[in-house]
Amino acid sequence: MHWTVGRVKITKIVEITSVGGSRFILPQATPEAIQKMLWLVPSYATPEGKLKLSVQSWIVETPTHRIIVDTCIGNGKQDRSVPAWNGLDKPYLDDLAAAGTPAETIDTVVCTHLHVDHVGWNTNLVGGQWMPTFTNARYVFGKTEYDHWAAHNHEGEHKAVFEDSVQPIVAAGLADLVTSDHRICDEVSLISTPGHSPGHMSILVRSDGAEALLTGDVAHHPCQMAHLDWSSTVDFDPVQSAETRKMLFSRFADTPTLVFGGHFDPGHLARDGAAFKLIPQSNLA
């Protein structure tokens, strides 16, 4: 699936999809609560109140750059806190090639943050070592984000993720540590959106008067647009996360900006009382 924003093409590459409960990440989003938000069905939830979520990447092709945003979980990774994410064997690289964007054609990798499901395909296993997957690319990490995890990766999943999916990029000399207002090219720039992680960044695309926003994990699911205070259990700072959602969604609501989630399909933000809702693009005819 792809979308056009001016002269920019944005393509979805899915690693994993799920339909189910939310008790581990959004415990407030019970089936009963979700069923009250009729606008979520069918794009973002089932009639039974189950959430639809994906682990996915976005390919952003501009006239001068071929960018991949967030690189999912990755194959063969171990010591992940979600057991189903250990030892994956997914056709992700084949899917990239089938979409016309094989790994060697990517020139920029942007990680909105350095969590397990956003950095995995930064590397793949070659001869028993974790090596950069996108060998012709520069990897863009937020400096605040990188510095935090460089100092707090001494145990558990954070240690494993940093060692197999982040540090090999730095060791290879492919990492660019940038400020949260960094501009990647004429059409693509970054926005500081902390809360889910210390240095979380979202991505703004502007081309020929059209605009798109790639939110990363500012919201894991559109239900958090209706309930800004529903912070994820994995948010670094739940209060700041809620404040960031209010700031970002207020800025882009009721505009033509197409909003792409880190784990859900795009739509347009609309004000809905004191909060917001996401109108799927497929429903905008």
ABEGO torsion letter per residue (X at the ends): XBBBBEABBBBBBBABBBBEBAAAABAABBAAAAAABAAAOAAABBAAGBBBBBBBBBBBBBAABBBBBEAEAEBGBBGBABAAABGBBBAAAAAAAAAGBBAAABABBBBABABAAAAAAABBBBGGBBBBABAABBBBBBAAAAAAAAABAABEAAAAAAAAAAAAAAAAGABBBBBAABBABAABBBBBBBGABAABBBBBBBBGGBBBBBAEAABABAAAAABAABBBAABABAAAAAAAAAAAAAAABGBABBBBBAABBBBBBBBBEABBBBBBAAAAX
